């Protein structure tokens, strides 16, 4: 039947193409996208199973919307601690073994739902499990939506330093729902906004002026 027509979504869907050296993919952005994620995924190859990797606190906020949006797909949920101290090879091994026990195969799809730690860990699991399985990012923090979920950087920490073990592994799709940011603490929202400001300073003067003129409204 071909990929879905995202133009029919209400509210409208914004499509942003990403061209990376190893793969091309699309970033989709729309309010309420969590509740319509199944339609967004219909443009991909049909997976043998969908495995949601998330944290308990993120899952508590988005569980109902996400599962509603993924019907009629059958999903397995694997939750893990999303604090920085859990961004380790031990967590990767634990998730990989849970995937084996759950029957995940080479045509499975991993859905990374959460902030930067979830995306980094789930991305590295996807890159290494069975030498690579399909990955979709559903970032739920502003930093993840504008930075860590895009570009394919994955990895975990060692006692000797951050992100010393990892891989560049591009997702098949990134699905951004601004409504997911409503539950963010103000400090996390501001941290994400600082990243956007930094992009304006680095290479986008119109973006920087836009932020400068509308900062109070954005806050």
Order of alpha helices (4+ residues) and beta strands (2+ residues): beta-beta-alpha-beta-alpha-beta-alpha-beta-alpha-beta-beta-beta-beta-alpha-alpha
